[in-house]
Amino acid sequence: LTDEKAGALIMAARNICWFGDEA
């Protein structure tokens, strides 16, 4: 993975965790 793709995946994972905590 490139740094950009890895960063996008990390951001997506953080968003998923956020929504999981909010729910």
mmCIF file as Biopython writes it, N, C-alpha, C and O atoms, coordinates in Angstrom:
data_model
#
loop_
_atom_site.group_PDB
_atom_site.id
_atom_site.type_symbol
_atom_site.label_atom_id
_atom_site.label_alt_id
_atom_site.label_comp_id
_atom_site.label_asym_id
_atom_site.label_entity_id
_atom_site.label_seq_id
_atom_site.pdbx_PDB_ins_code
_atom_site.Cartn_x
_atom_site.Cartn_y
_atom_site.Cartn_z
_atom_site.occupancy
_atom_site.B_iso_or_equiv
_atom_site.auth_seq_id
_atom_site.auth_asym_id
_atom_site.pdbx_PDB_model_num
ATOM 1  N N  . LEU A ? 1  ? 0.834   -1.207 0.000  1.0 0.0 1  A 1 
ATOM 2  C CA . LEU A ? 1  ? 0.000   0.000  0.000  1.0 0.0 1  A 1 
ATOM 3  C C  . LEU A ? 1  ? 0.867   1.255  0.000  1.0 0.0 1  A 1 
ATOM 4  O O  . LEU A ? 1  ? 1.952   1.273  0.581  1.0 0.0 1  A 1 
ATOM 5  N N  . THR A ? 2  ? 0.382   2.286  -0.649 1.0 0.0 2  A 1 
ATOM 6  C CA . THR A ? 2  ? 1.100   3.553  -0.632 1.0 0.0 2  A 1 
ATOM 7  C C  . THR A ? 2  ? 0.733   4.281  0.650  1.0 0.0 2  A 1 
ATOM 8  O O  . THR A ? 2  ? -0.237  3.924  1.319  1.0 0.0 2  A 1 
ATOM 9  N N  . ASP A ? 3  ? 1.508   5.300  0.989  1.0 0.0 3  A 1 
ATOM 10 C CA . ASP A ? 3  ? 1.226   6.054  2.216  1.0 0.0 3  A 1 
ATOM 11 C C  . ASP A ? 3  ? -0.165  6.679  2.155  1.0 0.0 3  A 1 
ATOM 12 O O  . ASP A ? 3  ? -0.875  6.727  3.159  1.0 0.0 3  A 1 
ATOM 13 N N  . GLU A ? 4  ? -0.549  7.158  0.967  1.0 0.0 4  A 1 
ATOM 14 C CA . GLU A ? 4  ? -1.860  7.799  0.837  1.0 0.0 4  A 1 
ATOM 15 C C  . GLU A ? 4  ? -2.982  6.797  1.090  1.0 0.0 4  A 1 
ATOM 16 O O  . GLU A ? 4  ? -3.948  7.099  1.791  1.0 0.0 4  A 1 
ATOM 17 N N  . LYS A ? 5  ? -2.848  5.596  0.509  1.0 0.0 5  A 1 
ATOM 18 C CA . LYS A ? 5  ? -3.892  4.581  0.690  1.0 0.0 5  A 1 
ATOM 19 C C  . LYS A ? 5  ? -3.933  4.125  2.136  1.0 0.0 5  A 1 
ATOM 20 O O  . LYS A ? 5  ? -5.010  3.942  2.703  1.0 0.0 5  A 1 
ATOM 21 N N  . ALA A ? 6  ? -2.768  3.941  2.736  1.0 0.0 6  A 1 
ATOM 22 C CA . ALA A ? 6  ? -2.716  3.515  4.138  1.0 0.0 6  A 1 
ATOM 23 C C  . ALA A ? 6  ? -3.383  4.574  5.008  1.0 0.0 6  A 1 
ATOM 24 O O  . ALA A ? 6  ? -4.139  4.243  5.922  1.0 0.0 6  A 1 
ATOM 25 N N  . GLY A ? 7  ? -3.108  5.842  4.731  1.0 0.0 7  A 1 
ATOM 26 C CA . GLY A ? 7  ? -3.698  6.931  5.506  1.0 0.0 7  A 1 
ATOM 27 C C  . GLY A ? 7  ? -5.213  6.934  5.358  1.0 0.0 7  A 1 
ATOM 28 O O  . GLY A ? 7  ? -5.933  7.164  6.330  1.0 0.0 7  A 1 
ATOM 29 N N  . ALA A ? 8  ? -5.700  6.679  4.141  1.0 0.0 8  A 1 
ATOM 30 C CA . ALA A ? 8  ? -7.142  6.660  3.909  1.0 0.0 8  A 1 
ATOM 31 C C  . ALA A ? 8  ? -7.784  5.525  4.694  1.0 0.0 8  A 1 
ATOM 32 O O  . ALA A ? 8  ? -8.861  5.690  5.267  1.0 0.0 8  A 1 
ATOM 33 N N  . LEU A ? 9  ? -7.115  4.363  4.718  1.0 0.0 9  A 1 
ATOM 34 C CA . LEU A ? 9  ? -7.655  3.217  5.452  1.0 0.0 9  A 1 
ATOM 35 C C  . LEU A ? 9  ? -7.694  3.511  6.939  1.0 0.0 9  A 1 
ATOM 36 O O  . LEU A ? 9  ? -8.650  3.145  7.623  1.0 0.0 9  A 1 
ATOM 37 N N  . ILE A ? 10 ? -6.654  4.174  7.444  1.0 0.0 10 A 1 
ATOM 38 C CA . ILE A ? 10 ? -6.605  4.513  8.869  1.0 0.0 10 A 1 
ATOM 39 C C  . ILE A ? 10 ? -7.742  5.473  9.208  1.0 0.0 10 A 1 
ATOM 40 O O  . ILE A ? 10 ? -8.422  5.311  10.222 1.0 0.0 10 A 1 
ATOM 41 N N  . MET A ? 11 ? -7.941  6.468  8.355  1.0 0.0 11 A 1 
ATOM 42 C CA . MET A ? 11 ? -9.016  7.431  8.601  1.0 0.0 11 A 1 
ATOM 43 C C  . MET A ? 11 ? -10.370 6.722  8.581  1.0 0.0 11 A 1 
ATOM 44 O O  . MET A ? 11 ? -11.230 7.007  9.415  1.0 0.0 11 A 1 
ATOM 45 N N  . ALA A ? 12 ? -10.563 5.803  7.639  1.0 0.0 12 A 1 
ATOM 46 C CA . ALA A ? 12 ? -11.823 5.066  7.539  1.0 0.0 12 A 1 
ATOM 47 C C  . ALA A ? 12 ? -12.033 4.228  8.793  1.0 0.0 12 A 1 
ATOM 48 O O  . ALA A ? 12 ? -13.139 4.167  9.329  1.0 0.0 12 A 1 
ATOM 49 N N  . ALA A ? 13 ? -10.962 3.581  9.260  1.0 0.0 13 A 1 
ATOM 50 C CA . ALA A ? 13 ? -11.068 2.746  10.458 1.0 0.0 13 A 1 
ATOM 51 C C  . ALA A ? 13 ? -11.437 3.605  11.662 1.0 0.0 13 A 1 
ATOM 52 O O  . ALA A ? 13 ? -12.243 3.199  12.499 1.0 0.0 13 A 1 
ATOM 53 N N  . ARG A ? 14 ? -10.843 4.793  11.743 1.0 0.0 14 A 1 
ATOM 54 C CA . ARG A ? 14 ? -11.156 5.690  12.862 1.0 0.0 14 A 1 
ATOM 55 C C  . ARG A ? 14 ? -12.616 6.104  12.802 1.0 0.0 14 A 1 
ATOM 56 O O  . ARG A ? 14 ? -13.287 6.162  13.832 1.0 0.0 14 A 1 
ATOM 57 N N  . ASN A ? 15 ? -13.116 6.395  11.597 1.0 0.0 15 A 1 
ATOM 58 C CA . ASN A ? 15 ? -14.517 6.795  11.453 1.0 0.0 15 A 1 
ATOM 59 C C  . ASN A ? 15 ? -15.430 5.667  11.881 1.0 0.0 15 A 1 
ATOM 60 O O  . ASN A ? 15 ? -16.434 5.903  12.554 1.0 0.0 15 A 1 
ATOM 61 N N  . ILE A ? 16 ? -15.093 4.431  11.497 1.0 0.0 16 A 1 
ATOM 62 C CA . ILE A ? 16 ? -15.907 3.269  11.859 1.0 0.0 16 A 1 
ATOM 63 C C  . ILE A ? 16 ? -15.922 3.123  13.378 1.0 0.0 16 A 1 
ATOM 64 O O  . ILE A ? 16 ? -16.973 2.871  13.968 1.0 0.0 16 A 1 
ATOM 65 N N  . CYS A ? 17 ? -14.765 3.278  14.009 1.0 0.0 17 A 1 
ATOM 66 C CA . CYS A ? 17 ? -14.686 3.154  15.470 1.0 0.0 17 A 1 
ATOM 67 C C  . CYS A ? 17 ? -15.533 4.246  16.115 1.0 0.0 17 A 1 
ATOM 68 O O  . CYS A ? 17 ? -16.239 3.995  17.092 1.0 0.0 17 A 1 
ATOM 69 N N  . TRP A ? 18 ? -15.461 5.467  15.562 1.0 0.0 18 A 1 
ATOM 70 C CA . TRP A ? 18 ? -16.231 6.589  16.098 1.0 0.0 18 A 1 
ATOM 71 C C  . TRP A ? 18 ? -17.716 6.275  16.056 1.0 0.0 18 A 1 
ATOM 72 O O  . TRP A ? 18 ? -18.424 6.451  17.048 1.0 0.0 18 A 1 
ATOM 73 N N  . PHE A ? 19 ? -18.196 5.801  14.881 1.0 0.0 19 A 1 
ATOM 74 C CA . PHE A ? 19 ? -19.613 5.495  14.733 1.0 0.0 19 A 1 
ATOM 75 C C  . PHE A ? 19 ? -19.997 4.356  15.664 1.0 0.0 19 A 1 
ATOM 76 O O  . PHE A ? 19 ? -21.109 4.334  16.193 1.0 0.0 19 A 1 
ATOM 77 N N  . GLY A ? 20 ? -19.080 3.403  15.868 1.0 0.0 20 A 1 
ATOM 78 C CA . GLY A ? 20 ? -19.345 2.275  16.767 1.0 0.0 20 A 1 
ATOM 79 C C  . GLY A ? 20 ? -19.538 2.777  18.189 1.0 0.0 20 A 1 
ATOM 80 O O  . GLY A ? 20 ? -20.424 2.306  18.903 1.0 0.0 20 A 1 
ATOM 81 N N  . ASP A ? 21 ? -18.706 3.738  18.603 1.0 0.0 21 A 1 
ATOM 82 C CA . ASP A ? 21 ? -18.807 4.273  19.963 1.0 0.0 21 A 1 
ATOM 83 C C  . ASP A ? 21 ? -20.070 5.122  20.110 1.0 0.0 21 A 1 
ATOM 84 O O  . ASP A ? 21 ? -20.723 5.101  21.153 1.0 0.0 21 A 1 
ATOM 85 N N  . GLU A ? 22 ? -20.407 5.863  19.060 1.0 0.0 22 A 1 
ATOM 86 C CA . GLU A ? 22 ? -21.574 6.733  19.121 1.0 0.0 22 A 1 
ATOM 87 C C  . GLU A ? 22 ? -22.859 5.919  19.195 1.0 0.0 22 A 1 
ATOM 88 O O  . GLU A ? 22 ? -23.822 6.327  19.844 1.0 0.0 22 A 1 
ATOM 89 N N  . ALA A ? 23 ? -22.873 4.759  18.527 1.0 0.0 23 A 1 
ATOM 90 C CA . ALA A ? 23 ? -24.080 3.945  18.435 1.0 0.0 23 A 1 
ATOM 91 C C  . ALA A ? 23 ? -24.370 3.172  19.693 1.0 0.0 23 A 1 
ATOM 92 O O  . ALA A ? 23 ? -25.360 2.443  19.755 1.0 0.0 23 A 1 
#
